[in-house]
Amino acid sequence: MWRFYSSLSVKKVSTHLLLLSMFVPLLIISSCGKKNVPTLKSLDSPLPPTLLSAFHREDGIIVKWEFPEGGEASISGFVIMKSAGSAYEKVAFISPDMRNYADRSFSLGTRYAYKILSQGIAGILSTDSNILALSPSSVPSPPRKVFLKIKGASLVLSWTDENHNVLYNIYRSYDKGRYSLSPINEKPLSESIFTDLLDTKRPVYYTIRSLRGSDHRDESAPSDEIIADPGEFVPSPVSGVYYFTTRERIYLSWKEPDEPWVRGFRIYRKHGDGDYTLIGETQIPSFIDSENPHIKRDYLITSVGPSRESPATEMRGVVFLGDKGVSE
């Protein structure tokens, strides 16, 4: 009797083990979709950063690199490694969306080398990036007294500098106080003047930095920020005014302005001691006044910029005389 029950118990246990062996794989498969469960792909070594570069600016060594767009999802961040002539040490771990790092701990004249590794989700590190080495030197003082001038379709920046044998980088932004790490000039400038295309649609901000001209810049603090605001652009006064009278009309004309950003012209008129009133606007440098040309009158003509008018140019004593004429 005992043997009979023992045999039966063994069979039950065997059955339970069989069912369990079938059920466990199902648990594993169903759990694969859960977050933070390692997969074979997450155990692969991630791609390394590439095109590592660095430059010295003010109180920091700025290290930059590239990483495949969209690859951020496969890594947890970047490991910044630094050497001062001995073994590399980890100095920072930064988020996967970053592409630059500012090292504030350095001494002038010391040679430093940097490399960066990407770290996968499971903590596995990539191979090394390329190695970048530099020896930071003292930086010059920033440019002073920056001037802005509008010249036709161009914007001209000029400045003074007390440094000797320095070059310059120009930085431009559409967001006040926020600038790219890369200048807009292809090569450092050797003269204290820069010409840019004029933007008449929105305010543009500029700063200028002096640099020593080494491979790693040794770049100064920025100059004072200067703004080119189309709302403040004032056109030049109208010139070359001319009129022609007939029995029915008075024809006004003037020279085409030098500024291509002039949007039009306004014409004001008065009789005798009265006040000037706006009688019309035009986008071309001419206007026809159909009021009785036998009545003497004066005109003011202005150029209109993005938001402001030029000083007025006056035409006085205009009246029909049976011949053409020019303003007094």
Secondary structure, 3 states (H helix, E strand, C coil): CHHHHHHHHHHHHHHHHHHHHHHHHHHHHHHCCCCCCCCCHHHCCCCCCEEEEEEEECCEEEEEEECCCCHHHHEEEEEEEEECCCCCEEEEEECCCCCEEEECCCCCCCCEEEEEEEEECCCCECCCCCCEEECCCCCCCCCEEEEEEEECCEEEEEEECCCCCCEEEEEEECCCCCCCCCCCCCCCECCCEEEEECCCCCCEEEEEEEEEEECCEEECCCCCCEEECHHHCCCCCCCCCEEEECCCCEEEECCCCCCCCCCEEEEEEECCCCCCEEEEEECCCEEEECCCCCCCEEEEEEEECCCCECCCEEEEEECCCCCCECCC
